[in-house]
Amino acid sequence: RKEAYRLGLGLKESAKGFAKMNAARGDMSLEDTKKAFTGIAEMSTLLGLSSEEGSRAINALQQMMSKGVVSAEELSH
């Protein structure tokens, strides 16, 4: 909640995105998962991305985490 408000993000969308990342994190620590989520959210805010674009970036990272592979398909989103 605190991060969503700090970055001006929608609470519902942010919570949903973080929950998906947390579920997909595998061996990644919770702290590293938080850092990854915060980094994506901060970059989205810095670049002025829309809520939809920011959600797609978080979703792409979540997909890479769940697959355990970085692929061009997710990077292109």
PDB file of N, CA, C and O in Angstrom:
ATOM      1  N   ARG A   1       0.825  -1.183   0.000  1.00  0.00           N
ATOM      2  CA  ARG A   1       0.000   0.000   0.000  1.00  0.00           C
ATOM      3  C   ARG A   1       0.873   1.252   0.000  1.00  0.00           C
ATOM      4  O   ARG A   1       0.634   2.196  -0.753  1.00  0.00           O
ATOM      5  N   LYS A   2       1.884   1.237   0.857  1.00  0.00           N
ATOM      6  CA  LYS A   2       2.767   2.395   0.979  1.00  0.00           C
ATOM      7  C   LYS A   2       3.467   2.709  -0.341  1.00  0.00           C
ATOM      8  O   LYS A   2       3.555   3.870  -0.741  1.00  0.00           O
ATOM      9  N   GLU A   3       3.962   1.676  -1.014  1.00  0.00           N
ATOM     10  CA  GLU A   3       4.648   1.873  -2.297  1.00  0.00           C
ATOM     11  C   GLU A   3       3.682   2.366  -3.371  1.00  0.00           C
ATOM     12  O   GLU A   3       4.030   3.241  -4.164  1.00  0.00           O
ATOM     13  N   ALA A   4       2.495   1.819  -3.401  1.00  0.00           N
ATOM     14  CA  ALA A   4       1.513   2.246  -4.392  1.00  0.00           C
ATOM     15  C   ALA A   4       1.199   3.732  -4.234  1.00  0.00           C
ATOM     16  O   ALA A   4       1.145   4.468  -5.220  1.00  0.00           O
ATOM     17  N   TYR A   5       0.995   4.165  -3.007  1.00  0.00           N
ATOM     18  CA  TYR A   5       0.713   5.579  -2.770  1.00  0.00           C
ATOM     19  C   TYR A   5       1.927   6.450  -3.075  1.00  0.00           C
ATOM     20  O   TYR A   5       1.791   7.532  -3.646  1.00  0.00           O
ATOM     21  N   ARG A   6       3.101   5.984  -2.700  1.00  0.00           N
ATOM     22  CA  ARG A   6       4.335   6.753  -2.937  1.00  0.00           C
ATOM     23  C   ARG A   6       4.548   6.990  -4.422  1.00  0.00           C
ATOM     24  O   ARG A   6       4.978   8.069  -4.830  1.00  0.00           O
ATOM     25  N   LEU A   7       4.248   5.987  -5.223  1.00  0.00           N
ATOM     26  CA  LEU A   7       4.485   6.077  -6.654  1.00  0.00           C
ATOM     27  C   LEU A   7       3.265   6.511  -7.453  1.00  0.00           C
ATOM     28  O   LEU A   7       3.338   6.641  -8.675  1.00  0.00           O
ATOM     29  N   GLY A   8       2.157   6.733  -6.781  1.00  0.00           N
ATOM     30  CA  GLY A   8       0.945   7.164  -7.471  1.00  0.00           C
ATOM     31  C   GLY A   8       0.320   6.075  -8.320  1.00  0.00           C
ATOM     32  O   GLY A   8      -0.260   6.352  -9.369  1.00  0.00           O
ATOM     33  N   LEU A   9       0.439   4.834  -7.864  1.00  0.00           N
ATOM     34  CA  LEU A   9      -0.111   3.702  -8.604  1.00  0.00           C
ATOM     35  C   LEU A   9      -1.437   3.267  -8.008  1.00  0.00           C
ATOM     36  O   LEU A   9      -1.719   3.542  -6.842  1.00  0.00           O
ATOM     37  N   GLY A  10      -2.242   2.598  -8.795  1.00  0.00           N
ATOM     38  CA  GLY A  10      -3.490   2.056  -8.293  1.00  0.00           C
ATOM     39  C   GLY A  10      -3.216   0.939  -7.305  1.00  0.00           C
ATOM     40  O   GLY A  10      -2.438   0.030  -7.595  1.00  0.00           O
ATOM     41  N   LEU A  11      -3.844   0.997  -6.144  1.00  0.00           N
ATOM     42  CA  LEU A  11      -3.592   0.009  -5.100  1.00  0.00           C
ATOM     43  C   LEU A  11      -4.020  -1.385  -5.531  1.00  0.00           C
ATOM     44  O   LEU A  11      -3.285  -2.350  -5.322  1.00  0.00           O
ATOM     45  N   LYS A  12      -5.187  -1.502  -6.124  1.00  0.00           N
ATOM     46  CA  LYS A  12      -5.703  -2.815  -6.523  1.00  0.00           C
ATOM     47  C   LYS A  12      -4.798  -3.480  -7.560  1.00  0.00           C
ATOM     48  O   LYS A  12      -4.455  -4.655  -7.426  1.00  0.00           O
ATOM     49  N   GLU A  13      -4.414  -2.731  -8.587  1.00  0.00           N
ATOM     50  CA  GLU A  13      -3.557  -3.280  -9.639  1.00  0.00           C
ATOM     51  C   GLU A  13      -2.175  -3.625  -9.095  1.00  0.00           C
ATOM     52  O   GLU A  13      -1.604  -4.656  -9.450  1.00  0.00           O
ATOM     53  N   SER A  14      -1.640  -2.765  -8.236  1.00  0.00           N
ATOM     54  CA  SER A  14      -0.318  -3.008  -7.658  1.00  0.00           C
ATOM     55  C   SER A  14      -0.321  -4.251  -6.784  1.00  0.00           C
ATOM     56  O   SER A  14       0.591  -5.074  -6.862  1.00  0.00           O
ATOM     57  N   ALA A  15      -1.339  -4.384  -5.958  1.00  0.00           N
ATOM     58  CA  ALA A  15      -1.427  -5.553  -5.072  1.00  0.00           C
ATOM     59  C   ALA A  15      -1.550  -6.833  -5.893  1.00  0.00           C
ATOM     60  O   ALA A  15      -0.926  -7.845  -5.574  1.00  0.00           O
ATOM     61  N   LYS A  16      -2.342  -6.784  -6.926  1.00  0.00           N
ATOM     62  CA  LYS A  16      -2.523  -7.950  -7.793  1.00  0.00           C
ATOM     63  C   LYS A  16      -1.204  -8.319  -8.480  1.00  0.00           C
ATOM     64  O   LYS A  16      -0.841  -9.494  -8.540  1.00  0.00           O
ATOM     65  N   GLY A  17      -0.492  -7.318  -8.995  1.00  0.00           N
ATOM     66  CA  GLY A  17       0.785  -7.561  -9.660  1.00  0.00           C
ATOM     67  C   GLY A  17       1.820  -8.138  -8.711  1.00  0.00           C
ATOM     68  O   GLY A  17       2.537  -9.076  -9.060  1.00  0.00           O
ATOM     69  N   PHE A  18       1.898  -7.572  -7.496  1.00  0.00           N
ATOM     70  CA  PHE A  18       2.862  -8.086  -6.532  1.00  0.00           C
ATOM     71  C   PHE A  18       2.508  -9.501  -6.097  1.00  0.00           C
ATOM     72  O   PHE A  18       3.397 -10.335  -5.927  1.00  0.00           O
ATOM     73  N   ALA A  19       1.239  -9.777  -5.918  1.00  0.00           N
ATOM     74  CA  ALA A  19       0.813 -11.121  -5.512  1.00  0.00           C
ATOM     75  C   ALA A  19       1.216 -12.150  -6.568  1.00  0.00           C
ATOM     76  O   ALA A  19       1.663 -13.245  -6.226  1.00  0.00           O
ATOM     77  N   LYS A  20       1.063 -11.807  -7.839  1.00  0.00           N
ATOM     78  CA  LYS A  20       1.448 -12.715  -8.913  1.00  0.00           C
ATOM     79  C   LYS A  20       2.961 -12.914  -8.935  1.00  0.00           C
ATOM     80  O   LYS A  20       3.440 -14.032  -9.128  1.00  0.00           O
ATOM     81  N   MET A  21       3.712 -11.829  -8.738  1.00  0.00           N
ATOM     82  CA  MET A  21       5.163 -11.957  -8.699  1.00  0.00           C
ATOM     83  C   MET A  21       5.594 -12.815  -7.517  1.00  0.00           C
ATOM     84  O   MET A  21       6.491 -13.648  -7.646  1.00  0.00           O
ATOM     85  N   ASN A  22       4.971 -12.619  -6.389  1.00  0.00           N
ATOM     86  CA  ASN A  22       5.312 -13.383  -5.195  1.00  0.00           C
ATOM     87  C   ASN A  22       5.043 -14.869  -5.407  1.00  0.00           C
ATOM     88  O   ASN A  22       5.823 -15.715  -4.970  1.00  0.00           O
ATOM     89  N   ALA A  23       3.948 -15.179  -6.071  1.00  0.00           N
ATOM     90  CA  ALA A  23       3.607 -16.578  -6.343  1.00  0.00           C
ATOM     91  C   ALA A  23       4.586 -17.216  -7.324  1.00  0.00           C
ATOM     92  O   ALA A  23       4.821 -18.424  -7.274  1.00  0.00           O
ATOM     93  N   ALA A  24       5.154 -16.410  -8.214  1.00  0.00           N
ATOM     94  CA  ALA A  24       6.042 -16.937  -9.257  1.00  0.00           C
ATOM     95  C   ALA A  24       7.516 -16.891  -8.876  1.00  0.00           C
ATOM     96  O   ALA A  24       8.361 -17.301  -9.672  1.00  0.00           O
ATOM     97  N   ARG A  25       7.846 -16.411  -7.699  1.00  0.00           N
ATOM     98  CA  ARG A  25       9.242 -16.100  -7.375  1.00  0.00           C
ATOM     99  C   ARG A  25      10.166 -17.293  -7.246  1.00  0.00           C
ATOM    100  O   ARG A  25      11.383 -17.118  -7.315  1.00  0.00           O
ATOM    101  N   GLY A  26       9.654 -18.485  -7.065  1.00  0.00           N
ATOM    102  CA  GLY A  26      10.514 -19.668  -6.973  1.00  0.00           C
ATOM    103  C   GLY A  26      11.505 -19.540  -5.833  1.00  0.00           C
ATOM    104  O   GLY A  26      11.113 -19.370  -4.678  1.00  0.00           O
ATOM    105  N   ASP A  27      12.802 -19.622  -6.159  1.00  0.00           N
ATOM    106  CA  ASP A  27      13.854 -19.540  -5.148  1.00  0.00           C
ATOM    107  C   ASP A  27      14.240 -18.103  -4.786  1.00  0.00           C
ATOM    108  O   ASP A  27      15.056 -17.890  -3.890  1.00  0.00           O
ATOM    109  N   MET A  28      13.671 -17.139  -5.464  1.00  0.00           N
ATOM    110  CA  MET A  28      13.994 -15.741  -5.183  1.00  0.00           C
ATOM    111  C   MET A  28      13.467 -15.366  -3.801  1.00  0.00           C
ATOM    112  O   MET A  28      12.356 -15.746  -3.431  1.00  0.00           O
ATOM    113  N   SER A  29      14.259 -14.629  -3.047  1.00  0.00           N
ATOM    114  CA  SER A  29      13.824 -14.224  -1.706  1.00  0.00           C
ATOM    115  C   SER A  29      12.693 -13.209  -1.792  1.00  0.00           C
ATOM    116  O   SER A  29      12.525 -12.534  -2.807  1.00  0.00           O
ATOM    117  N   LEU A  30      11.932 -13.111  -0.732  1.00  0.00           N
ATOM    118  CA  LEU A  30      10.846 -12.129  -0.676  1.00  0.00           C
ATOM    119  C   LEU A  30      11.409 -10.715  -0.805  1.00  0.00           C
ATOM    120  O   LEU A  30      10.816  -9.863  -1.467  1.00  0.00           O
ATOM    121  N   GLU A  31      12.548 -10.471  -0.173  1.00  0.00           N
ATOM    122  CA  GLU A  31      13.174  -9.142  -0.246  1.00  0.00           C
ATOM    123  C   GLU A  31      13.564  -8.795  -1.684  1.00  0.00           C
ATOM    124  O   GLU A  31      13.346  -7.668  -2.129  1.00  0.00           O
ATOM    125  N   ASP A  32      14.139  -9.753  -2.411  1.00  0.00           N
ATOM    126  CA  ASP A  32      14.495  -9.509  -3.812  1.00  0.00           C
ATOM    127  C   ASP A  32      13.256  -9.331  -4.682  1.00  0.00           C
ATOM    128  O   ASP A  32      13.270  -8.555  -5.637  1.00  0.00           O
ATOM    129  N   THR A  33      12.193 -10.046  -4.355  1.00  0.00           N
ATOM    130  CA  THR A  33      10.937  -9.885  -5.080  1.00  0.00           C
ATOM    131  C   THR A  33      10.389  -8.484  -4.874  1.00  0.00           C
ATOM    132  O   THR A  33       9.923  -7.851  -5.822  1.00  0.00           O
ATOM    133  N   LYS A  34      10.442  -7.999  -3.640  1.00  0.00           N
ATOM    134  CA  LYS A  34       9.995  -6.633  -3.344  1.00  0.00           C
ATOM    135  C   LYS A  34      10.830  -5.610  -4.111  1.00  0.00           C
ATOM    136  O   LYS A  34      10.294  -4.647  -4.660  1.00  0.00           O
ATOM    137  N   LYS A  35      12.149  -5.825  -4.144  1.00  0.00           N
ATOM    138  CA  LYS A  35      13.042  -4.904  -4.859  1.00  0.00           C
ATOM    139  C   LYS A  35      12.731  -4.892  -6.357  1.00  0.00           C
ATOM    140  O   LYS A  35      12.716  -3.832  -6.982  1.00  0.00           O
ATOM    141  N   ALA A  36      12.485  -6.065  -6.927  1.00  0.00           N
ATOM    142  CA  ALA A  36      12.164  -6.147  -8.353  1.00  0.00           C
ATOM    143  C   ALA A  36      10.855  -5.431  -8.657  1.00  0.00           C
ATOM    144  O   ALA A  36      10.760  -4.682  -9.629  1.00  0.00           O
ATOM    145  N   PHE A  37       9.853  -5.664  -7.824  1.00  0.00           N
ATOM    146  CA  PHE A  37       8.560  -5.012  -8.025  1.00  0.00           C
ATOM    147  C   PHE A  37       8.695  -3.497  -7.904  1.00  0.00           C
ATOM    148  O   PHE A  37       8.186  -2.749  -8.739  1.00  0.00           O
ATOM    149  N   THR A  38       9.386  -3.056  -6.858  1.00  0.00           N
ATOM    150  CA  THR A  38       9.570  -1.619  -6.642  1.00  0.00           C
ATOM    151  C   THR A  38      10.344  -0.999  -7.796  1.00  0.00           C
ATOM    152  O   THR A  38      10.014   0.098  -8.246  1.00  0.00           O
ATOM    153  N   GLY A  39      11.370  -1.690  -8.280  1.00  0.00           N
ATOM    154  CA  GLY A  39      12.152  -1.176  -9.401  1.00  0.00           C
ATOM    155  C   GLY A  39      11.320  -0.993 -10.658  1.00  0.00           C
ATOM    156  O   GLY A  39      11.429   0.030 -11.334  1.00  0.00           O
ATOM    157  N   ILE A  40      10.494  -1.975 -10.973  1.00  0.00           N
ATOM    158  CA  ILE A  40       9.608  -1.867 -12.143  1.00  0.00           C
ATOM    159  C   ILE A  40       8.611  -0.727 -11.945  1.00  0.00           C
ATOM    160  O   ILE A  40       8.369   0.062 -12.859  1.00  0.00           O
ATOM    161  N   ALA A  41       8.038  -0.648 -10.747  1.00  0.00           N
ATOM    162  CA  ALA A  41       7.047   0.398 -10.467  1.00  0.00           C
ATOM    163  C   ALA A  41       7.679   1.788 -10.533  1.00  0.00           C
ATOM    164  O   ALA A  41       7.089   2.712 -11.093  1.00  0.00           O
ATOM    165  N   GLU A  42       8.876   1.939  -9.964  1.00  0.00           N
ATOM    166  CA  GLU A  42       9.553   3.239 -10.013  1.00  0.00           C
ATOM    167  C   GLU A  42       9.906   3.628 -11.443  1.00  0.00           C
ATOM    168  O   GLU A  42       9.734   4.784 -11.830  1.00  0.00           O
ATOM    169  N   MET A  43      10.395   2.682 -12.225  1.00  0.00           N
ATOM    170  CA  MET A  43      10.748   2.973 -13.609  1.00  0.00           C
ATOM    171  C   MET A  43       9.502   3.329 -14.422  1.00  0.00           C
ATOM    172  O   MET A  43       9.549   4.223 -15.267  1.00  0.00           O
ATOM    173  N   SER A  44       8.403   2.646 -14.175  1.00  0.00           N
ATOM    174  CA  SER A  44       7.155   2.956 -14.868  1.00  0.00           C
ATOM    175  C   SER A  44       6.709   4.379 -14.566  1.00  0.00           C
ATOM    176  O   SER A  44       6.274   5.106 -15.459  1.00  0.00           O
ATOM    177  N   THR A  45       6.821   4.771 -13.298  1.00  0.00           N
ATOM    178  CA  THR A  45       6.445   6.124 -12.897  1.00  0.00           C
ATOM    179  C   THR A  45       7.395   7.140 -13.524  1.00  0.00           C
ATOM    180  O   THR A  45       6.952   8.157 -14.059  1.00  0.00           O
ATOM    181  N   LEU A  46       8.685   6.872 -13.462  1.00  0.00           N
ATOM    182  CA  LEU A  46       9.699   7.776 -14.016  1.00  0.00           C
ATOM    183  C   LEU A  46       9.494   8.005 -15.507  1.00  0.00           C
ATOM    184  O   LEU A  46       9.641   9.124 -15.998  1.00  0.00           O
ATOM    185  N   LEU A  47       9.158   6.947 -16.217  1.00  0.00           N
ATOM    186  CA  LEU A  47       8.968   7.044 -17.667  1.00  0.00           C
ATOM    187  C   LEU A  47       7.586   7.563 -18.051  1.00  0.00           C
ATOM    188  O   LEU A  47       7.311   7.796 -19.229  1.00  0.00           O
ATOM    189  N   GLY A  48       6.719   7.744 -17.056  1.00  0.00           N
ATOM    190  CA  GLY A  48       5.379   8.252 -17.334  1.00  0.00           C
ATOM    191  C   GLY A  48       4.496   7.232 -18.038  1.00  0.00           C
ATOM    192  O   GLY A  48       3.619   7.599 -18.821  1.00  0.00           O
ATOM    193  N   LEU A  49       4.725   5.954 -17.760  1.00  0.00           N
ATOM    194  CA  LEU A  49       3.903   4.922 -18.390  1.00  0.00           C
ATOM    195  C   LEU A  49       2.483   4.965 -17.844  1.00  0.00           C
ATOM    196  O   LEU A  49       2.257   5.347 -16.696  1.00  0.00           O
ATOM    197  N   SER A  50       1.549   4.576 -18.668  1.00  0.00           N
ATOM    198  CA  SER A  50       0.167   4.479 -18.218  1.00  0.00           C
ATOM    199  C   SER A  50       0.047   3.308 -17.260  1.00  0.00           C
ATOM    200  O   SER A  50       0.950   2.477 -17.159  1.00  0.00           O
ATOM    201  N   SER A  51      -1.060   3.250 -16.567  1.00  0.00           N
ATOM    202  CA  SER A  51      -1.311   2.141 -15.654  1.00  0.00           C
ATOM    203  C   SER A  51      -1.272   0.814 -16.396  1.00  0.00           C
ATOM    204  O   SER A  51      -0.733  -0.169 -15.889  1.00  0.00           O
ATOM    205  N   GLU A  52      -1.835   0.783 -17.581  1.00  0.00           N
ATOM    206  CA  GLU A  52      -1.849  -0.423 -18.411  1.00  0.00           C
ATOM    207  C   GLU A  52      -0.430  -0.834 -18.797  1.00  0.00           C
ATOM    208  O   GLU A  52      -0.080  -2.012 -18.718  1.00  0.00           O
ATOM    209  N   GLU A  53       0.383   0.128 -19.212  1.00  0.00           N
ATOM    210  CA  GLU A  53       1.762  -0.184 -19.606  1.00  0.00           C
ATOM    211  C   GLU A  53       2.573  -0.687 -18.414  1.00  0.00           C
ATOM    212  O   GLU A  53       3.354  -1.630 -18.548  1.00  0.00           O
ATOM    213  N   GLY A  54       2.394  -0.066 -17.257  1.00  0.00           N
ATOM    214  CA  GLY A  54       3.087  -0.518 -16.056  1.00  0.00           C
ATOM    215  C   GLY A  54       2.668  -1.919 -15.660  1.00  0.00           C
ATOM    216  O   GLY A  54       3.499  -2.729 -15.251  1.00  0.00           O
ATOM    217  N   SER A  55       1.384  -2.206 -15.780  1.00  0.00           N
ATOM    218  CA  SER A  55       0.882  -3.547 -15.471  1.00  0.00           C
ATOM    219  C   SER A  55       1.466  -4.587 -16.415  1.00  0.00           C
ATOM    220  O   SER A  55       1.780  -5.703 -16.002  1.00  0.00           O
ATOM    221  N   ARG A  56       1.609  -4.219 -17.680  1.00  0.00           N
ATOM    222  CA  ARG A  56       2.202  -5.148 -18.647  1.00  0.00           C
ATOM    223  C   ARG A  56       3.665  -5.425 -18.322  1.00  0.00           C
ATOM    224  O   ARG A  56       4.132  -6.552 -18.485  1.00  0.00           O
ATOM    225  N   ALA A  57       4.391  -4.409 -17.866  1.00  0.00           N
ATOM    226  CA  ALA A  57       5.799  -4.605 -17.492  1.00  0.00           C
ATOM    227  C   ALA A  57       5.906  -5.547 -16.297  1.00  0.00           C
ATOM    228  O   ALA A  57       6.751  -6.441 -16.283  1.00  0.00           O
ATOM    229  N   ILE A  58       5.059  -5.349 -15.306  1.00  0.00           N
ATOM    230  CA  ILE A  58       5.059  -6.215 -14.131  1.00  0.00           C
ATOM    231  C   ILE A  58       4.653  -7.627 -14.526  1.00  0.00           C
ATOM    232  O   ILE A  58       5.226  -8.600 -14.035  1.00  0.00           O
ATOM    233  N   ASN A  59       3.667  -7.745 -15.412  1.00  0.00           N
ATOM    234  CA  ASN A  59       3.222  -9.064 -15.875  1.00  0.00           C
ATOM    235  C   ASN A  59       4.335  -9.788 -16.636  1.00  0.00           C
ATOM    236  O   ASN A  59       4.511 -10.996 -16.478  1.00  0.00           O
ATOM    237  N   ALA A  60       5.080  -9.057 -17.454  1.00  0.00           N
ATOM    238  CA  ALA A  60       6.180  -9.669 -18.201  1.00  0.00           C
ATOM    239  C   ALA A  60       7.245 -10.202 -17.243  1.00  0.00           C
ATOM    240  O   ALA A  60       7.758 -11.304 -17.440  1.00  0.00           O
ATOM    241  N   LEU A  61       7.580  -9.431 -16.211  1.00  0.00           N
ATOM    242  CA  LEU A  61       8.553  -9.898 -15.228  1.00  0.00           C
ATOM    243  C   LEU A  61       8.028 -11.121 -14.489  1.00  0.00           C
ATOM    244  O   LEU A  61       8.773 -12.072 -14.253  1.00  0.00           O
ATOM    245  N   GLN A  62       6.765 -11.102 -14.128  1.00  0.00           N
ATOM    246  CA  GLN A  62       6.150 -12.242 -13.436  1.00  0.00           C
ATOM    247  C   GLN A  62       6.222 -13.497 -14.305  1.00  0.00           C
ATOM    248  O   GLN A  62       6.504 -14.584 -13.800  1.00  0.00           O
ATOM    249  N   GLN A  63       5.968 -13.355 -15.599  1.00  0.00           N
ATOM    250  CA  GLN A  63       6.031 -14.501 -16.505  1.00  0.00           C
ATOM    251  C   GLN A  63       7.444 -15.056 -16.608  1.00  0.00           C
ATOM    252  O   GLN A  63       7.638 -16.271 -16.629  1.00  0.00           O
ATOM    253  N   MET A  64       8.435 -14.165 -16.673  1.00  0.00           N
ATOM    254  CA  MET A  64       9.820 -14.613 -16.722  1.00  0.00           C
ATOM    255  C   MET A  64      10.198 -15.335 -15.435  1.00  0.00           C
ATOM    256  O   MET A  64      10.904 -16.343 -15.462  1.00  0.00           O
ATOM    257  N   MET A  65       9.724 -14.810 -14.312  1.00  0.00           N
ATOM    258  CA  MET A  65      10.022 -15.434 -13.028  1.00  0.00           C
ATOM    259  C   MET A  65       9.397 -16.822 -12.948  1.00  0.00           C
ATOM    260  O   MET A  65      10.033 -17.759 -12.465  1.00  0.00           O
ATOM    261  N   SER A  66       8.163 -16.963 -13.415  1.00  0.00           N
ATOM    262  CA  SER A  66       7.491 -18.257 -13.316  1.00  0.00           C
ATOM    263  C   SER A  66       8.119 -19.296 -14.240  1.00  0.00           C
ATOM    264  O   SER A  66       8.134 -20.485 -13.922  1.00  0.00           O
ATOM    265  N   LYS A  67       8.641 -18.846 -15.392  1.00  0.00           N
ATOM    266  CA  LYS A  67       9.290 -19.755 -16.331  1.00  0.00           C
ATOM    267  C   LYS A  67      10.746 -20.014 -15.956  1.00  0.00           C
ATOM    268  O   LYS A  67      11.323 -21.034 -16.336  1.00  0.00           O
ATOM    269  N   GLY A  68      11.333 -19.081 -15.207  1.00  0.00           N
ATOM    270  CA  GLY A  68      12.742 -19.200 -14.864  1.00  0.00           C
ATOM    271  C   GLY A  68      13.656 -18.893 -16.039  1.00  0.00           C
ATOM    272  O   GLY A  68      14.835 -19.247 -16.037  1.00  0.00           O
ATOM    273  N   VAL A  69      13.086 -18.217 -17.056  1.00  0.00           N
ATOM    274  CA  VAL A  69      13.830 -17.912 -18.278  1.00  0.00           C
ATOM    275  C   VAL A  69      13.480 -16.500 -18.733  1.00  0.00           C
ATOM    276  O   VAL A  69      12.314 -16.105 -18.713  1.00  0.00           O
ATOM    277  N   VAL A  70      14.490 -15.747 -19.140  1.00  0.00           N
ATOM    278  CA  VAL A  70      14.264 -14.444 -19.739  1.00  0.00           C
ATOM    279  C   VAL A  70      14.146 -14.672 -21.238  1.00  0.00           C
ATOM    280  O   VAL A  70      15.072 -15.184 -21.868  1.00  0.00           O
ATOM    281  N   SER A  71      13.007 -14.291 -21.809  1.00  0.00           N
ATOM    282  CA  SER A  71      12.812 -14.525 -23.233  1.00  0.00           C
ATOM    283  C   SER A  71      12.467 -13.237 -23.954  1.00  0.00           C
ATOM    284  O   SER A  71      11.960 -12.291 -23.351  1.00  0.00           O
ATOM    285  N   ALA A  72      12.745 -13.205 -25.244  1.00  0.00           N
ATOM    286  CA  ALA A  72      12.466 -12.030 -26.064  1.00  0.00           C
ATOM    287  C   ALA A  72      10.975 -11.721 -26.097  1.00  0.00           C
ATOM    288  O   ALA A  72      10.588 -10.558 -26.210  1.00  0.00           O
ATOM    289  N   GLU A  73      10.139 -12.741 -25.999  1.00  0.00           N
ATOM    290  CA  GLU A  73       8.695 -12.521 -26.035  1.00  0.00           C
ATOM    291  C   GLU A  73       8.246 -11.605 -24.896  1.00  0.00           C
ATOM    292  O   GLU A  73       7.489 -10.661 -25.123  1.00  0.00           O
ATOM    293  N   GLU A  74       8.708 -11.876 -23.673  1.00  0.00           N
ATOM    294  CA  GLU A  74       8.323 -11.052 -22.539  1.00  0.00           C
ATOM    295  C   GLU A  74       8.997  -9.683 -22.593  1.00  0.00           C
ATOM    296  O   GLU A  74       8.391  -8.680 -22.216  1.00  0.00           O
ATOM    297  N   LEU A  75      10.242  -9.635 -23.056  1.00  0.00           N
ATOM    298  CA  LEU A  75      10.952  -8.363 -23.118  1.00  0.00           C
ATOM    299  C   LEU A  75      10.322  -7.395 -24.113  1.00  0.00           C
ATOM    300  O   LEU A  75      10.433  -6.180 -23.947  1.00  0.00           O
ATOM    301  N   SER A  76       9.662  -7.917 -25.142  1.00  0.00           N
ATOM    302  CA  SER A  76       9.067  -7.058 -26.157  1.00  0.00           C
ATOM    303  C   SER A  76       7.782  -6.399 -25.682  1.00  0.00           C
ATOM    304  O   SER A  76       7.302  -5.464 -26.323  1.00  0.00           O
ATOM    305  N   HIS A  77       7.220  -6.859 -24.584  1.00  0.00           N
ATOM    306  CA  HIS A  77       5.980  -6.263 -24.083  1.00  0.00           C
ATOM    307  C   HIS A  77       6.345  -5.005 -23.377  1.00  0.00           C
ATOM    308  O   HIS A  77       5.470  -4.311 -22.860  1.00  0.00           O
TER     309      HIS A  77
END
